[in-house]
Amino acid sequence: MRIYIESAYYGANTIQAIEVTAKVQEIVDSQSASPEIDIKVDASNLGLSTVPAKDVRKSLTVTFSYAPESGSYITKSAVDFGSVTITNTMPVDIEIKSASYGTNTIMKDITTEMLEFIADPANGVTFTVGSGDFLNRFCNGHDIASGHPKTLTIKAFTFHVHDKLLAIVANDGELVDLSTLLPKKA
């Protein structure tokens, strides 16, 4: 998973703030294999030869996204000699209310399995409905209606920016991306 830096500024509030977006993206990319990315707040670490707003407490403010196509961004900041820490897995700020998979006549409740899936960051946020991995993960390895097309229905409540009840309906073979449940940036 790549974390996309939208903007990064180092300085004393907006006074003499210097854009360091490219350098912060470089730091993030260099630590992409780590579970947590740690960006030290220090002029030299940020590639600056001069210190802005000398003798004034400064901060680094980073706006980033795990999925920029969703329009969802997170902003974090820290003061001099602290760190901006970014986890290397996208938080899924949703509560699954129900999840079911099957045909019109044969349906399996997979709410518990879906909750377990999103609770483990190692799983990521995407899966293909009806794939072998999907059946193993959500249906104990069994195709509940072999030879018949099936549908996954997820009803979820999102808490990211606007509380919203959403539904995802996907058929066998379709890719589900839970990051699309996050609302668009206004």
For each residue, the residues with C-beta under 8 A, 3 or more apart:
1: 66 88 89 90 124
2: 29 32
3: 28 32 37 64 65 66 86 88
4: 25 64 65 66 68
5: 8 21 24 25 28 62 63 64
6: 21 63 64 65 68 73
7: 19 21 61 62 63
8: 5 19 20 21 23 24 25 60 61 62 63
9: 17 18 19 20 60 61
10: 17 18 20 41 43 46 48 52 58 59 60 61
11: 14 15 16 17 18 52 53 58 59
12: 15 16 17 52 53 56 57 58 59
13: 17 59
14: 11 17
15: 11 12 53 56
16: 11 12 52 53
17: 9 10 11 12 13 14 52
18: 9 10 11 48 52
19: 7 8 9
20: 8 9 10 23 24 46 47 48 60
21: 5 6 7 8 24 25
22: 25 26
23: 8 20 26 27 46 47
24: 5 8 20 21 27 28 39 46 60 62
25: 4 5 8 21 22 28 29
26: 22 23 29 30
27: 23 24 30 31 37 39 45
28: 3 5 24 25 31 32 37 39 64 86
29: 2 25 26 32
30: 26 27
31: 27 28 34 37 38 88
32: 2 3 28 29 37 88
33:
34: 31 37 38 88
35: 87 88 89
36: 85 86 87 88
37: 3 27 28 31 32 34 85 86 87 88
38: 31 34 83 84 85
39: 24 27 28 45 60 62 83 84 85 86
40: 45 81 83
41: 10 45 46 58 59 60 78 79 80 81 82 83 84
42: 45 46 80 81
43: 10 46 48 50 51 52 58
44: 47 48
45: 27 39 40 41 42
46: 10 20 23 24 41 42 43 60
47: 20 23 44
48: 10 18 20 43 44 51 52
49:
50: 43
51: 43 48 54 58
52: 10 11 12 16 17 18 43 48 58
53: 11 12 15 16 56 58
54: 51
55:
56: 12 15 53
57: 12 79 80
58: 10 11 12 41 43 51 52 53 79 80
59: 10 11 12 13 41 77 78 79 80
60: 8 9 10 20 24 39 41 46 77 78 84
61: 7 8 9 10 75 76 77
62: 5 7 8 24 39 75 76 77 84 86
63: 5 6 7 8 73 74 75
64: 3 4 5 6 28 73 74 75 76 86
65: 3 4 6 68 70 72 73 74
66: 1 3 4 72 90 91 179
67: 70 72 90 125 177 179 180 182
68: 4 6 65 71 73
69:
70: 65 67 179 180 182 184
71: 68 182 183 184 185
72: 65 66 67 160 161 179 182 183 184 185
73: 6 63 64 65 68 185
74: 63 64 65
75: 61 62 63 64
76: 61 62 64 84 85 86
77: 59 60 61 62 84
78: 41 59 60 82 83 84
79: 41 57 58 59 82
80: 41 42 57 58 59
81: 40 41 42
82: 41 78 79
83: 38 39 40 41 78
84: 38 39 41 60 62 76 77 78
85: 36 37 38 39 76
86: 3 28 36 37 39 62 64 76
87: 35 36 37 91 121
88: 1 3 31 32 34 35 36 37
89: 1 35 121 122 124
90: 1 66 67 121 124 125 179
91: 66 87
92: 118 125 178 179 181
93: 158 159 160 182
94: 118 156 157 158 159 160 166 178 181 182
95: 156 157 158 159
96: 99 111 114 115 118 154 155 156
97: 111 155 156 157 165
98: 109 111 153 154 155
99: 96 109 110 111 113 114 138 152 153 154 155
100: 107 108 109 110 111 152 153
101: 107 108 110 129 138 139 144 150 151 152 153
102: 106 107 108 144 145 150 151
103: 106 107 145 148 149 150 151
104:
105:
106: 102 103 144 145 148
107: 100 101 102 103
108: 100 101 102 139 144
109: 98 99 100 112
110: 99 100 101 113 114 138 139 152
111: 96 97 98 99 100 114 115
112: 109 115 116
113: 99 110 116 117 137 138 139
114: 96 99 110 111 117 118 138 154
115: 96 111 112 118 119
116: 112 113 119 120
117: 113 114 120 123 127 137 138
118: 92 94 96 114 115 123 125 178
119: 115 116
120: 116 117 123
121: 87 89 90
122: 89
123: 117 118 120
124: 1 89 90
125: 67 90 92 118 177 178 179
126: 175 176 177 178 179
127: 117 131 133 134 137 175 176
128: 131 133 134 173 174 175 176
129: 101 134 150 151 152 170 171 172 173 174 175 176
130: 134 135 150 171 172 173
131: 127 128 134 135 173
132: 135 136
133: 127 128 136 137
134: 127 128 129 130 131 137 138 139
135: 130 131 132 138 139 141 142 143
136: 132 133 139 140 141
137: 113 117 127 133 134
138: 99 101 110 113 114 117 134 135
139: 101 108 110 113 134 135 136 142 143 144
140: 136
141: 135 136
142: 135 139
143: 135 139 146
144: 101 102 106 108 139 150
145: 102 103 106 148 150
146: 143
147:
148: 103 106 145
149: 103 171 172
150: 101 102 103 129 130 144 145 171 172
151: 101 102 103 129 169 170 171 172
152: 99 100 101 110 129 168 169 170 171 176
153: 98 99 100 101 167 168 169
154: 96 98 99 114 167 168 176
155: 96 97 98 99 165 166 167
156: 94 95 96 97 165 166 167 168 181
157: 94 95 97 163 164 165 166
158: 93 94 95 162 163 164 166 181 182 183
159: 93 94 95 163
160: 72 93 94 182 183
161: 72 182 183 185 186
162: 158 183
163: 157 158 159
164: 157 158 183
165: 97 155 156 157
166: 94 155 156 157 158 181
167: 153 154 155 156
168: 152 153 154 156 176 180 181
169: 151 152 153
170: 129 151 152 174 175 176
171: 129 130 149 150 151 152 174
172: 129 130 149 150 151
173: 128 129 130 131
174: 128 129 170 171
175: 126 127 128 129 170
176: 126 127 128 129 152 154 168 170
177: 67 125 126 180
178: 92 94 118 125 126 181
179: 66 67 70 72 90 92 125 126 182
180: 67 70 168 177
181: 92 94 156 158 166 168 178
182: 67 70 71 72 93 94 158 160 161 179
183: 71 72 158 160 161 162 164
184: 70 71 72
185: 71 72 73 161
186: 161
